[in-house]
Amino acid sequence: MFSPLYTADEMRAAEQGHEVDAMMERAGRAVAEAVLRRYPDARRVVAVCGKGANGGDGRIALRILAEAGRRTSEELDGDADVVIDALFGTGFQGDPRADAAELIERINGSGAPVVAVDLPSGVDASTGEVTATAVRASATVTMHGPKVGLMVAPGRFRAGDVEVADIGLEPGETEHQLVTEEILRIVPRKREGDTKYSAAVLVVGGSPGMTGAVCLTAEAAFRADAGYVAVAAPAASLPVIETRLLEAVKAPLDRVDELAEKARAFAVGPGLGRGESERTLVRRLLAELELPAVVDADALFELEPGDWPAPRVLTPHAGELGRLLGEEPNWVDAHRLEAVGRAAERYDSVVLLKGPDTLVAAPGAGVLVCSTGTPALATAGTGDVLTGVIAAFLAKGVDARLAAAAGAVAHGRAARLAPQQVGLVASDVVNALPLALA
């Protein structure tokens, strides 16, 4: 279900006891082979090399490229067909010095494709943070295993295509992990003897003008294999919801406790509204219902930590997470790993931070990185779909942290399998969920 994501310290530990020269030779050869394979017509290759092992890898790559008949140089000018970025390695943190920052800007302005050695210079290997400037690579050849900084934004956006090169090290344990599609195997299917109530979901939301959100969540829960879905919404919204949802049970908010009696999990927030009465309802449900819950959208507004009786999965985007932490959204975007971890500890809950690198954190555990999505998911309503999927998995008894990660993977897989990528809408993702889970 998981593959390792290495921090700088974890890479140093993996390298202990191995001959440095042999590792560098393998690393340099891997970079050279990547350049030859990706850019077979390139005649002149320039490497910008630092003073450490990363620079040594770059110089070895130049030697092998020269042996293959390419013209090579360490002088960056306007005549390069390919640039190898070998300036900083995994040990880089903070801001590059002025001379290094100038080199990074010259690399980015060269107009040539850039192949980064291990990770783009300027990216923090352990967090993905970029404090000042960083290389924008077309491809990155990373040694032994992917680094956290290659999979977590903003570093993720600088890496280009990531190749992993074997340099003769053994796999090691890592704090943070990349989630693979194998995680979907843990989601139980309906079995003989199950009833519709075996995986029953309650969805709370859908104020007038926002009924689409609660409908998408309910439909997604059904398509993620829930057997029974009930919707509690304001009475004024029910006529609209009745016309959209055929299979779900619908009732006004004052019957929410009655509907909860049949549920195995609930989702609260999609289209709910942010008035005082709605916030009071959210606080009460989270404090009283002994059911695992997904807390999304309006239910996150002014949410305070609580001593909750069952697992809670919070699913904010950057703006919502910023409000939960008292930070600006731009700060969250720049410190995604730190932000999601802080929120998990503060709320003593699983927190899923949405994005192309969806991050799942839980108190006392490493972060799970889910990168199976597609840019097409940047459209209204897809977050409501994700909420419904996670709620269905919780209703099936899946552990909250794993349900969140599996939900993100299923959501991304469904988006990729949808027949239309241009003009994808949230209901397309709903319709593709059965195929994604098949």
C-alpha positions in Angstrom: 0.0 0.0 0.0 2.9 2.3 0.7 6.3 3.1 -0.7 9.0 5.1 1.2 9.6 8.8 0.9 13.0 9.8 2.1 14.0 12.9 4.1 17.6 14.1 4.0 18.4 12.4 7.3 16.9 9.1 6.2 19.0 9.2 3.0 22.1 9.8 5.0 21.3 6.8 7.1 20.7 4.6 4.1 24.1 5.6 2.7 26.0 4.7 5.8 28.5 1.9 5.2 28.5 2.2 1.5 31.5 3.3 -0.6 30.9 6.9 -1.7 32.8 6.7 -5.0 30.8 3.7 -6.1 27.5 5.4 -5.3 28.6 8.5 -7.1 29.6 6.6 -10.2 26.2 4.9 -10.3 24.4 8.2 -9.7 26.3 10.0 -12.4 25.8 7.2 -14.9 22.1 7.2 -14.2 21.9 10.9 -14.9 23.9 10.6 -18.1 21.7 7.7 -19.3 18.6 9.8 -18.6 19.9 12.7 -20.7 20.8 10.3 -23.6 17.4 8.6 -23.4 15.3 11.7 -23.1 17.3 14.0 -25.4 19.0 11.8 -28.0 19.5 14.7 -30.4 21.2 17.0 -27.8 24.8 17.7 -28.8 26.0 20.1 -26.1 25.3 19.4 -22.4 26.2 21.8 -19.6 26.3 20.8 -15.9 26.1 23.4 -13.2 28.0 21.7 -10.4 28.2 22.5 -6.7 31.1 21.6 -4.4 29.5 18.5 -2.7 28.6 15.0 -3.8 25.8 16.4 -5.9 28.3 18.3 -8.0 30.4 15.2 -8.2 27.5 13.3 -9.6 27.1 16.0 -12.2 30.8 15.8 -13.2 30.6 12.1 -13.6 27.6 12.5 -15.8 29.5 14.9 -18.0 32.4 12.4 -18.3 30.1 9.7 -19.5 28.3 12.0 -21.9 31.6 13.1 -23.3 32.5 9.4 -23.9 29.2 9.1 -25.7 30.2 11.8 -28.1 28.4 14.8 -26.6 30.1 18.2 -26.1 30.2 19.0 -22.4 31.0 21.9 -20.2 30.5 23.3 -16.7 30.2 26.8 -18.2 26.5 27.9 -18.4 25.9 30.0 -21.6 23.2 30.3 -24.1 24.4 27.4 -26.3 23.3 24.4 -24.2 20.9 21.8 -25.5 20.4 20.3 -22.0 21.4 21.6 -18.6 22.2 19.3 -15.7 21.4 20.9 -12.4 23.9 19.5 -9.9 24.2 22.5 -7.7 22.6 21.4 -4.4 21.8 18.0 -3.0 19.5 16.6 -0.3 21.4 18.5 2.4 20.2 21.9 1.2 18.0 23.9 3.5 17.0 27.6 3.8 17.9 30.3 1.2 20.6 29.9 -1.4 23.4 32.4 -1.2 23.2 35.3 -3.7 25.7 33.7 -6.1 23.9 30.4 -6.0 20.5 32.1 -6.4 21.9 33.9 -9.5 23.0 30.5 -11.0 19.5 29.1 -10.3 17.9 32.0 -12.2 20.3 31.6 -15.1 19.5 27.8 -15.3 15.8 28.7 -15.3 16.3 31.3 -18.0 18.5 29.2 -20.2 15.7 28.0 -22.4 17.1 24.5 -22.4 15.5 21.5 -20.7 16.9 20.8 -17.2 17.7 17.5 -15.7 18.1 17.8 -11.9 20.4 15.5 -9.9 18.5 14.0 -7.0 16.2 17.1 -6.7 15.9 20.6 -8.1 18.4 22.9 -6.4 16.6 25.2 -3.9 14.0 22.6 -2.9 14.2 21.2 0.6 14.4 17.4 0.3 12.6 16.8 3.6 9.6 19.1 3.2 9.2 20.3 -0.4 9.6 23.9 0.8 11.1 26.6 -1.4 12.1 29.6 0.6 13.5 31.8 -2.1 14.1 30.4 -5.6 14.5 26.9 -7.0 15.3 25.2 -10.3 12.4 24.3 -12.5 13.4 20.9 -13.9 12.0 19.1 -16.8 13.1 15.8 -15.2 14.7 14.8 -11.9 16.9 11.7 -11.5 16.7 10.9 -7.8 18.9 8.4 -6.1 17.6 5.2 -4.3 14.1 6.5 -3.7 11.9 9.5 -4.0 12.4 12.3 -1.6 9.6 14.0 0.3 10.4 17.2 -1.5 9.7 15.7 -4.9 6.2 14.7 -4.0 5.0 17.6 -1.7 4.3 21.0 -3.2 5.8 23.4 -3.9 8.9 21.2 -4.6 6.6 18.8 -6.5 5.9 21.5 -9.0 9.7 22.0 -9.7 10.6 18.4 -10.2 9.2 17.5 -13.6 9.2 13.8 -14.4 10.8 11.9 -11.6 13.0 8.8 -12.2 14.4 6.7 -9.4 17.9 5.4 -9.9 19.3 2.3 -8.1 22.7 3.1 -6.6 23.0 -0.1 -4.6 21.3 0.8 -1.3 18.9 -1.3 0.7 15.3 0.0 1.3 14.9 1.7 4.6 12.1 2.7 7.0 10.8 6.2 6.4 8.5 8.5 8.5 6.4 9.7 5.5 5.1 7.4 2.8 3.7 7.5 -0.7 0.3 5.8 -1.0 -0.1 3.4 -3.9 -3.3 2.1 -5.5 -2.9 -1.1 -3.7 -4.5 0.6 -0.7 -7.9 0.1 -2.4 -7.6 -3.6 -1.6 -8.3 -2.9 2.0 -11.8 -1.5 1.3 -14.3 -4.3 1.9 -16.7 -5.3 -0.8 -20.4 -6.2 0.0 -20.5 -9.8 1.1 -23.1 -12.5 1.4 -25.1 -11.7 4.6 -24.7 -8.0 4.4 -27.7 -5.7 4.4 -28.1 -2.2 3.1 -27.4 -1.0 6.6 -24.0 -2.7 6.8 -22.5 0.4 5.3 -24.9 3.2 6.0 -24.0 6.8 5.6 -25.7 10.0 6.9 -24.9 13.3 5.1 -25.8 16.6 6.7 -25.8 19.8 4.7 -27.5 21.3 1.7 -28.8 24.8 2.6 -30.9 26.5 -0.1 -28.7 27.5 -3.0 -26.1 24.9 -2.1 -28.1 21.6 -2.5 -25.7 20.4 -5.2 -23.0 19.8 -2.6 -25.0 17.5 -0.4 -26.3 15.7 -3.5 -22.8 15.0 -4.8 -21.7 13.7 -1.4 -24.6 11.4 -1.2 -24.2 10.1 -4.8 -20.5 9.6 -4.2 -21.2 7.6 -1.0 -23.5 5.3 -3.0 -21.0 4.9 -5.8 -18.3 4.1 -3.3 -20.4 1.1 -2.3 -22.4 2.4 0.6 -25.7 0.4 0.9 -27.8 3.1 2.4 -27.5 6.9 2.4 -29.7 9.4 4.3 -29.6 13.1 3.8 -30.5 15.6 6.5 -31.1 19.1 5.1 -33.1 22.2 5.8 -36.8 21.7 5.0 -36.7 24.5 2.4 -34.1 22.5 0.4 -35.8 19.1 0.4 -38.0 19.6 -2.7 -34.9 20.3 -4.7 -32.9 17.4 -3.2 -35.9 15.1 -3.8 -35.7 15.8 -7.6 -32.0 15.0 -7.7 -31.5 12.0 -5.3 -33.6 9.0 -6.1 -32.0 6.3 -3.8 -31.3 8.4 -0.7 -33.6 8.9 2.2 -34.3 12.6 2.8 -35.5 14.4 6.0 -35.3 17.8 7.6 -32.5 18.7 10.0 -34.7 18.3 13.0 -34.7 14.6 12.3 -31.0 14.2 12.1 -30.7 12.2 15.3 -33.3 9.7 14.0 -31.4 9.3 10.8 -28.2 8.8 12.7 -29.5 5.7 14.4 -29.2 3.7 11.2 -25.8 5.2 10.2 -22.4 3.6 10.5 -20.6 7.0 9.6 -21.7 10.5 8.8 -20.4 13.5 6.8 -21.2 17.0 7.8 -20.6 20.3 6.1 -21.3 20.1 2.3 -23.4 23.2 1.6 -24.5 23.4 5.2 -24.1 27.1 5.7 -22.1 29.1 8.3 -24.8 30.7 10.5 -24.9 30.3 14.3 -27.6 27.6 14.2 -25.5 25.6 11.7 -22.3 26.0 13.7 -24.2 24.9 16.9 -25.5 21.8 15.0 -22.0 20.9 13.9 -20.6 21.2 17.4 -23.4 19.0 18.8 -23.1 16.3 16.2 -19.4 16.0 16.6 -19.6 16.0 20.4 -22.5 13.5 20.7 -22.6 11.1 17.8 -20.5 8.0 18.4 -19.9 7.5 14.7 -16.8 8.2 12.6 -17.3 11.4 10.7 -16.0 13.4 7.7 -15.9 17.1 8.6 -15.8 19.2 5.4 -16.6 22.6 3.9 -18.9 24.8 6.1 -18.5 22.4 9.1 -14.8 23.5 9.2 -15.7 27.1 9.7 -14.7 28.3 13.2 -14.3 24.7 14.2 -12.7 24.3 17.6 -10.9 21.2 19.0 -13.1 18.9 21.0 -13.0 15.7 23.0 -14.9 13.8 20.3 -16.3 10.3 21.0 -15.3 8.8 17.6 -12.7 9.4 14.9 -13.0 12.6 12.9 -11.5 13.2 9.4 -11.1 16.8 8.6 -10.8 17.6 4.8 -9.8 21.2 4.3 -8.3 22.9 1.3 -5.4 25.4 1.9 -7.8 28.3 2.8 -9.8 26.3 5.3 -6.7 24.9 6.9 -5.2 28.3 7.2 -8.3 29.5 9.1 -8.0 26.4 11.4 -4.4 27.3 12.2 -4.6 31.1 12.2 -2.4 31.3 9.1 -2.8 32.7 5.6 -3.5 30.3 2.8 -0.2 31.3 1.1 1.6 30.1 4.2 -0.1 26.7 4.1 0.8 26.4 0.4 4.4 27.1 1.2 4.5 24.7 4.3 2.1 22.0 3.5 3.8 19.2 5.4 4.1 21.3 8.5 0.6 22.7 8.2 -1.2 19.3 8.0 0.9 17.9 10.8 0.1 20.8 13.1 -3.6 20.5 12.4 -3.7 16.8 13.1 -2.1 17.4 16.5 -4.2 20.4 17.4 -7.5 18.7 16.5 -6.4 15.2 17.6 -7.9 14.0 14.3 -7.0 12.7 10.9 -6.5 15.7 8.6 -6.6 15.4 4.8 -5.1 18.5 3.1 -6.5 18.6 -0.5 -4.3 19.3 -3.5 -2.4 17.6 -6.3 -0.3 16.1 -3.5 -3.1 15.3 -1.1 -1.6 14.9 2.4 -3.1 12.7 5.2 -1.8 13.3 8.7 -2.8 11.7 12.0 -1.5 12.5 15.5 1.8 10.7 16.2 2.1 9.3 12.7 4.0 10.2 9.5 2.2 11.9 6.6 0.8 9.8 3.8 1.1 11.4 0.4 -1.5 10.6 -2.3 -0.4 11.8 -5.7 -2.8 9.8 -7.9 -5.0 12.8 -9.0 -5.1 14.9 -12.1 -5.3 18.6 -12.7 -8.8 18.0 -14.1 -10.0 17.7 -10.5 -9.6 21.5 -10.0 -13.3 22.0 -10.5 -16.3 22.8 -8.3 -17.8 19.9 -6.4 -15.0 17.4 -6.5 -14.3 18.0 -2.8 -17.9 17.0 -2.0 -17.3 13.8 -4.0 -14.2 13.0 -1.9 -16.2 13.6 1.3 -18.8 11.0 0.2 -16.1 8.4 -0.7 -14.4 8.7 2.6 -17.7 8.5 4.5 -18.6 5.3 2.7 -15.2 3.8 3.6 -15.6 4.8 7.2 -19.1 3.2 7.2 -17.4 0.0 6.0 -15.2 0.0 9.1 -12.0 1.2 7.5 -9.6 2.9 10.0 -9.9 6.7 9.7 -6.4 7.4 8.5 -6.5 4.6 5.9 -10.0 5.6 4.8 -8.9 9.1 4.1 -5.9 7.9 2.1 -7.9 5.3 0.2 -10.6 7.8 -0.5 -8.0 10.2 -2.0 -6.6 7.4 -4.2 -10.1 6.3 -5.3 -11.1 9.9 -6.0 -8.0 10.5 -8.1 -8.3 7.2 -10.0 -11.9 7.9 -10.8 -11.0 11.3 -12.2 -8.3 9.7 -14.4 -10.7 7.0 -15.6 -13.5 9.5 -16.5 -14.0 9.7 -20.3 -13.5 13.4 -20.4 -10.5 15.2 -19.0 -11.2 18.6 -20.5 -14.4 19.9 -19.1 -14.5 17.2 -16.3 -17.2 18.0 -13.7 -17.7 16.5 -10.3 -20.6 14.2 -11.4 -18.2 12.6 -14.0 -16.0 11.6 -11.1 -19.0 10.1 -9.2 -19.9 8.1 -12.3 -16.4 6.7 -12.6 -16.1 5.6 -9.0 -17.4 2.0 -9.6 -14.8 1.5 -12.3 -12.1 3.0 -10.1 -13.0 0.5 -7.3 -13.6 -2.5 -9.6 
